[in-house]
Amino acid sequence: MSEATLENVKNTAAKIIEELKNQKGCMTSWDLKLKLHLSNSSIYIALGWLLNQNKIAVQPEDLTYKVKLTE
């Protein structure tokens, strides 16, 4: 992964964390995507990054995922 791409993933992940904090730690991936105006690729790469860092947990919910802060 290029340095620019990695920086973009980290920035998107930071936006997701901030939005989750504003929403009391829990939102669906769909709601995050719409609220932050992210592409499918951007949000799911960033969510994967956050999962790898153990900063979030995800749980399937209908056709989307419930995303929760773990911190």
Backbone as CSV, one residue per row, in Angstrom:
resi,resn,N_x,N_y,N_z,CA_x,CA_y,CA_z,C_x,C_y,C_z
1,MET,0.852,-1.164,0.000,0.000,0.000,0.000,0.901,1.230,0.000
2,SER,0.598,2.168,-0.864,1.410,3.386,-0.940,1.194,4.235,0.317
3,GLU,2.128,5.106,0.571,2.048,5.987,1.740,0.810,6.881,1.663
4,ALA,0.493,7.370,0.469,-0.683,8.237,0.302,-1.983,7.470,0.576
5,THR,-2.047,6.241,0.105,-3.233,5.420,0.335,-3.384,5.105,1.818
6,LEU,-2.297,4.750,2.459,-2.327,4.464,3.891,-2.781,5.690,4.676
7,GLU,-2.296,6.845,4.302,-2.695,8.082,4.981,-4.194,8.340,4.790
8,ASN,-4.703,8.065,3.595,-6.127,8.231,3.310,-6.961,7.278,4.173
9,VAL,-6.524,6.024,4.304,-7.230,5.047,5.134,-7.243,5.512,6.586
10,LYS,-6.109,5.977,7.079,-6.026,6.450,8.463,-6.928,7.661,8.698
11,ASN,-6.979,8.574,7.740,-7.843,9.754,7.863,-9.321,9.361,7.879
12,THR,-9.687,8.438,7.001,-11.074,7.962,6.967,-11.414,7.247,8.269
13,ALA,-10.494,6.431,8.775,-10.711,5.734,10.040,-10.910,6.726,11.179
14,ALA,-10.137,7.797,11.196,-10.275,8.826,12.235,-11.648,9.490,12.160
15,LYS,-12.139,9.736,10.950,-13.476,10.322,10.783,-14.554,9.374,11.303
16,ILE,-14.377,8.088,11.050,-15.335,7.091,11.527,-15.351,7.064,13.053
17,ILE,-14.178,7.041,13.662,-14.085,7.035,15.130,-14.758,8.281,15.704
18,GLU,-14.485,9.420,15.117,-15.079,10.672,15.610,-16.601,10.637,15.510
19,GLU,-17.114,10.149,14.388,-18.566,10.077,14.202,-19.185,9.083,15.180
20,LEU,-18.544,7.954,15.408,-19.052,6.991,16.380,-19.092,7.603,17.779
21,LYS,-18.077,8.368,18.134,-18.071,9.039,19.435,-19.225,10.024,19.539
22,ASN,-19.506,10.742,18.452,-20.611,11.702,18.437,-21.969,11.017,18.548
23,GLN,-22.036,9.764,18.110,-23.304,9.018,18.119,-23.348,8.012,19.268
24,LYS,-22.642,8.269,20.326,-22.619,7.416,21.522,-22.069,6.024,21.256
25,GLY,-21.143,5.933,20.282,-20.377,4.706,20.087,-20.955,3.632,19.215
26,CYS,-22.105,3.869,18.552,-22.710,2.805,17.764,-23.506,3.367,16.579
27,MET,-23.228,2.820,15.390,-23.957,3.178,14.168,-23.872,2.002,13.212
28,THR,-24.726,1.993,12.196,-24.571,0.989,11.147,-23.532,1.486,10.140
29,SER,-22.941,0.532,9.435,-21.975,0.912,8.404,-22.651,1.760,7.322
30,TRP,-23.907,1.463,7.026,-24.653,2.236,6.028,-24.820,3.689,6.474
31,ASP,-25.204,3.887,7.732,-25.373,5.243,8.255,-24.046,6.007,8.264
32,LEU,-22.967,5.324,8.613,-21.643,5.958,8.564,-21.296,6.376,7.143
33,LYS,-21.558,5.479,6.192,-21.265,5.761,4.785,-22.004,7.011,4.313
34,LEU,-23.294,7.094,4.630,-24.094,8.237,4.203,-23.687,9.521,4.930
35,LYS,-23.489,9.436,6.225,-23.154,10.619,7.024,-21.814,11.221,6.611
36,LEU,-20.834,10.350,6.329,-19.483,10.819,6.005,-19.231,10.941,4.499
37,HIS,-20.238,10.601,3.691,-20.130,10.694,2.223,-18.939,9.884,1.706
38,LEU,-18.894,8.604,2.096,-17.791,7.724,1.713,-18.224,6.722,0.654
39,SER,-17.279,6.317,-0.182,-17.540,5.235,-1.128,-17.549,3.911,-0.365
40,ASN,-18.129,2.880,-0.977,-18.115,1.553,-0.358,-16.689,1.110,-0.068
41,SER,-15.815,1.279,-1.029,-14.425,0.858,-0.856,-13.776,1.575,0.312
42,SER,-13.929,2.880,0.380,-13.292,3.668,1.442,-13.763,3.254,2.824
43,ILE,-15.070,3.102,2.981,-15.563,2.788,4.320,-15.140,1.388,4.753
44,TYR,-15.213,0.406,3.855,-14.901,-0.953,4.276,-13.408,-1.185,4.460
45,ILE,-12.576,-0.496,3.712,-11.130,-0.567,3.964,-10.822,0.057,5.323
46,ALA,-11.414,1.208,5.609,-11.184,1.883,6.896,-11.742,1.059,8.060
47,LEU,-12.915,0.445,7.886,-13.459,-0.408,8.936,-12.555,-1.614,9.182
48,GLY,-12.015,-2.181,8.117,-11.064,-3.282,8.264,-9.824,-2.853,9.029
49,TRP,-9.347,-1.653,8.736,-8.195,-1.103,9.443,-8.510,-0.977,10.944
50,LEU,-9.680,-0.420,11.247,-10.075,-0.240,12.639,-10.289,-1.574,13.352
51,LEU,-10.843,-2.554,12.649,-10.981,-3.891,13.231,-9.621,-4.480,13.566
52,ASN,-8.685,-4.328,12.658,-7.330,-4.836,12.868,-6.657,-4.162,14.064
53,GLN,-6.997,-2.911,14.312,-6.440,-2.152,15.429,-7.234,-2.374,16.728
54,ASN,-8.278,-3.213,16.662,-9.157,-3.503,17.809,-9.830,-2.250,18.362
55,LYS,-10.140,-1.304,17.486,-10.806,-0.074,17.923,-12.318,-0.145,17.762
56,ILE,-12.790,-1.086,16.943,-14.224,-1.275,16.736,-14.551,-2.765,16.762
57,ALA,-15.835,-3.043,16.922,-16.376,-4.384,16.749,-17.541,-4.255,15.777
58,VAL,-17.765,-5.268,14.970,-18.889,-5.250,14.031,-19.751,-6.484,14.262
59,GLN,-21.040,-6.292,13.996,-22.000,-7.372,14.134,-22.986,-7.253,12.978
60,PRO,-23.251,-8.358,12.263,-24.219,-8.291,11.164,-25.588,-7.839,11.654
61,GLU,-26.216,-6.992,10.845,-27.580,-6.535,11.141,-28.306,-6.340,9.819
62,ASP,-29.206,-7.252,9.516,-29.922,-7.259,8.240,-28.922,-7.257,7.085
63,LEU,-28.952,-6.237,6.236,-28.057,-6.180,5.082,-26.824,-5.316,5.325
64,THR,-26.589,-4.932,6.564,-25.471,-4.051,6.897,-24.783,-4.585,8.149
65,TYR,-23.952,-3.770,8.752,-23.260,-4.138,9.982,-23.451,-3.054,11.027
66,LYS,-23.624,-3.461,12.267,-23.641,-2.538,13.392,-22.173,-2.366,13.812
67,VAL,-21.722,-1.129,13.879,-20.329,-0.812,14.214,-20.306,-0.170,15.590
68,LYS,-19.485,-0.709,16.484,-19.400,-0.199,17.851,-17.947,0.078,18.218
69,LEU,-17.741,1.124,18.976,-16.415,1.398,19.524,-16.100,0.361,20.597
70,THR,-14.845,-0.041,20.664,-14.431,-0.971,21.704,-13.662,-0.270,22.804
71,GLU,-13.321,0.990,22.603,-12.525,1.751,23.586,-13.424,2.452,24.570
